């Protein structure tokens, strides 16, 4: 079952950046059981994602899990009432957890809410932290629709025990019927262990064509992406996705462009 724990972190310095999430990943692995940490070390696709952002001057750490075992091993540790501080060895600094907010759902609930709904054909996506993909041994740091869908479908089927959505034909249809109609992106890098990974970050507006069932599948995948992330190194802080609601960010963007 997907779960999301959002925490505000306060620090006495101004050292935290989105790539500091890689350090927080180290904290997570120190707190889980040794058996689970060993299991994750050899896993190519991890059942969790996490990211660090600065929102209105606040450091927001989002920790998401994709199955029940990950929730018990990871999120439960930070829900302990006495867990109020995080020590980062790299900065020799203690981060204070000032708030915690937990939201849980199920794969079936996501399907019923988004796949069996009358979803709109225009979506605005925000890649909150740098996103990148790897194909044929090379980094792909542009928003390749095919790679985005492939990443989300692969994660969904890997961690959903009773539901499967993968079909090669469905992937090809999603890619061919998705049109990019607007973007506000920039190229950037994500620093990880001395390596600068090329990536992109920003907003992407898409229009979904084809049958309504395909629109609903795309909506389900992007909503799931708010938990799983997309692309590479999502456990380290990359690929955090948010679907922007029309009632706030989406409408503001249209108003700024003179849209109706």
Buried (B, 14 or more C-beta within 10 A) or exposed (E): BBBBBBBBBEBEEEBBBBBBBBBBBEBBBEBBEEEBBEBBEEEEEBBBBBBBBEEEEEBBBBBBBBBBBBBBBBBBBBEEEEBEEBEBEEBEBEBEBEEBEBEEBBBEEBBEBBBEBEBEBBBBBBBBBBBBBBEEEEEBBEBBBBBBBBBBBBBBEBBBEEEEBEEEEBBEBBBEBBEEEBBEBEEBBBBBEEEEBBBBBBBBBBBBEBEEEBBBBBBBBBBBBBBBBBBBBBBBBBBBBBBBEBEEBBBEBBEEEEEE
